């Protein structure tokens, strides 16, 4: 069974760079990866907050959040 990974971002240069590095580094044999642009999918901001996302870019793997650098605070995306 594949682990679920969700990469939340806002489309900024920090986010795009992190997406290219982190998402492509995950083994597709082990992880089902979903990329969510919170600027385009504002309805999913609350979901990200429930996982504990405080800023983007952030990667959530099996419910555990990993903050990567700092592009924007989650409050800006509401």
Kinemage of the C-alpha trace (Angstrom):
@kinemage 1
@onewidth
@group {chain A} dominant
@subgroup {mainchain}
@vectorlist {calphas} color= white
{ca unk a 1} P 0.000 0.000 0.000
{ca unk a 2} L 1.303 3.439 -0.943
{ca unk a 3} L 1.802 6.146 1.645
{ca unk a 4} L -0.090 9.379 0.973
{ca unk a 5} L 1.939 12.569 0.525
{ca unk a 6} L 0.372 15.986 -0.052
{ca unk a 7} L 2.538 18.939 -1.068
{ca unk a 8} L 0.820 22.252 -0.242
{ca unk a 9} L 2.102 25.412 -1.868
{ca unk a 10} L 1.109 28.881 -3.024
{ca unk a 11} L 2.904 29.088 -6.364
{ca unk a 12} L 5.714 31.393 -5.207
{ca unk a 13} L 9.295 30.803 -6.345
{ca unk a 14} L 10.225 29.187 -3.007
{ca unk a 15} L 7.268 26.806 -3.369
{ca unk a 16} L 8.000 25.907 -6.983
{ca unk a 17} L 11.643 25.189 -6.170
{ca unk a 18} L 10.649 23.022 -3.193
{ca unk a 19} L 8.102 21.162 -5.305
{ca unk a 20} L 10.731 20.346 -7.919
{ca unk a 21} L 13.149 19.100 -5.269
{ca unk a 22} L 10.916 17.270 -2.808
{ca unk a 23} L 8.074 15.884 -4.870
{ca unk a 24} L 10.352 14.442 -7.524
{ca unk a 25} L 12.604 12.949 -4.829
{ca unk a 26} L 9.788 10.817 -3.395
{ca unk a 27} L 9.779 7.243 -4.659
{ca unk a 28} L 6.584 6.734 -6.702
{ca unk a 29} L 6.687 3.067 -5.698
{ca unk a 30} L 6.211 4.121 -2.065
{ca unk a 31} L 4.275 7.419 -2.176
{ca unk a 32} L 1.101 8.602 -3.836
{ca unk a 33} L 1.808 12.332 -4.202
{ca unk a 34} L -0.808 15.054 -4.573
{ca unk a 35} L 0.226 18.654 -5.227
{ca unk a 36} L -2.216 21.283 -3.946
{ca unk a 37} L -1.862 24.940 -4.967
{ca unk a 38} L -3.682 26.684 -2.107
{ca unk a 39} L -3.964 29.912 -4.086
{ca unk a 40} L -6.108 28.055 -6.622
{ca unk a 41} L -7.769 25.671 -4.145
{ca unk a 42} L -8.715 27.976 -1.274
{ca unk a 43} L -11.300 25.450 -0.147
{ca unk a 44} L -8.435 23.197 0.955
{ca unk a 45} L -6.740 25.718 3.276
{ca unk a 46} L -8.749 24.426 6.253
{ca unk a 47} L -7.649 20.876 5.396
{ca unk a 48} L -4.001 21.964 5.415
{ca unk a 49} L -4.525 23.718 8.754
{ca unk a 50} L -6.059 20.545 10.250
{ca unk a 51} L -2.829 18.721 9.357
{ca unk a 52} L -0.886 21.448 11.172
{ca unk a 53} L 0.421 23.366 8.165
{ca unk a 54} L 1.503 26.821 9.381
{ca unk a 55} L 3.288 27.979 6.226
{ca unk a 56} L 3.900 26.851 2.684
{ca unk a 57} L 5.594 25.077 1.108
{ca unk a 58} L 4.775 22.111 3.317
{ca unk a 59} L 4.744 18.383 2.753
{ca unk a 60} L 2.345 16.145 4.669
{ca unk a 61} L 3.187 12.445 4.668
{ca unk a 62} L 0.740 10.069 6.309
{ca unk a 63} L -0.644 12.951 8.376
{ca unk a 64} L 2.718 14.304 9.565
{ca unk a 65} L 3.576 17.824 8.419
{ca unk a 66} L 7.048 18.899 7.305
{ca unk a 67} L 7.552 22.629 6.770
{ca unk a 68} L 10.025 23.442 4.011
{ca unk a 69} L 11.687 26.858 4.030
{ca unk a 70} L 9.150 29.714 4.242
{ca unk a 71} L 7.196 31.040 1.290
{ca unk a 72} L 4.004 32.340 2.910
{ca unk a 73} L 2.103 31.966 6.158
{ca unk a 74} L -1.096 29.921 5.901
{ca unk a 75} L -3.137 32.892 7.162
{ca unk a 76} L -2.311 34.785 3.953
{ca unk a 77} L -3.986 32.072 1.895
{ca unk a 78} L -7.392 32.096 3.623
